[in-house]
Every structure is written in C-alpha cells, then in structure tokens.
Amino acid sequence: MTGQHEQTPAPAVGGVADAECLVGVRETPLSVDECLAAVTRPSAGGIGIFVGVVRATDHNRPVVDLEYSAHPGALAKLREVALQVAAAYPVAAIAAVHRIGRLDIGDVAVIVAVACPHRGEAMDAARRLIDDLKATVPIWKRQTYADGEIEWVGCG
C-alpha cells in the first residue's frame, strides 16, 4: 500500500467534522508539529499527544530492522476509529497518522493527538485512540532481530 493521507469533507460525527479530523497512513516521515497544528483549537484547553517510536529492543532482544505494512482498508479503518473516539469524548479536533515502510531505530512510527476542553479528557481520549488503533487498524510490523529471527506483529 502506498502512503495515504485523508482530510476531506464528510459528515460530522460526535461533533467533529472531517475538517477537524486528520488521518493518514504514510511512507514519509511523520511530524508532531503537523498533528499539533491540526488539533489546536481556541476551545481546547488540553491536547493529549502520543508519539510511538521504533525502539532498539523488543522482548529484551536487539532489533536490527523493522518494516510496517498496511492493508488497503487501513486508512478507512483508522478514520472510523478516530471518529468513534471523537463521538465518545468532547473532542474539538483529532489526528492519527501511522508510518509504513522501512523505519530505523528512533523513527516516529505513529502519532495521535486529541484536543478537548480539559486535559483529563484529552489524555483519556488520546489513550483510547492509540489503544483502539493498535487493536483494530490492519497495520502489521515485521521486525528482524540481531540473531536473524524475523517476527510479524499484528497491530490490528
């Protein structure tokens, strides 16, 4: 799947119009600044952000190579998840972007950002967004360990 980015008009869900919902599945580097700008609103007193980065070890084993791949329906599912979170919390704006392709240690793999009237709501909504994204969006991680073993990890 090639990188996809979506921020086009659609009906509002839970008070969040598509113009206030940034979602993307991309082969290019992700930007925390872009996600922060996408959710910054005068009505929001809190913004919860999670940034997932590629770590050097997994299961106490050194990782030497990592690649994410996505099902063609991943972007639509990501949008669905974001709008479900927006319907469950007082969300002013929401963003979720995931990287695909080969990544290096330290690269940003995923960013979620949620703006709400208060910090607690924003943090709770951001946690639910990343947890639901990881549990349901069809994006998979292939990682190679230093000993040569390859592992596929389902993110959804």
Secondary structure by P-SEA (a helix, b strand, c coil): ccbbbbbccccccccccccccccccccccccaaaaaaacccccccbbbbbbbbbbcccccccccbbbbbbccaaaaaaaaaaaaaaaaccccbbbbbbbccccccccccbbbbbbcccaaaaaaaaaaaaaaaaaccbbbbbbbccccbbbbbbcc
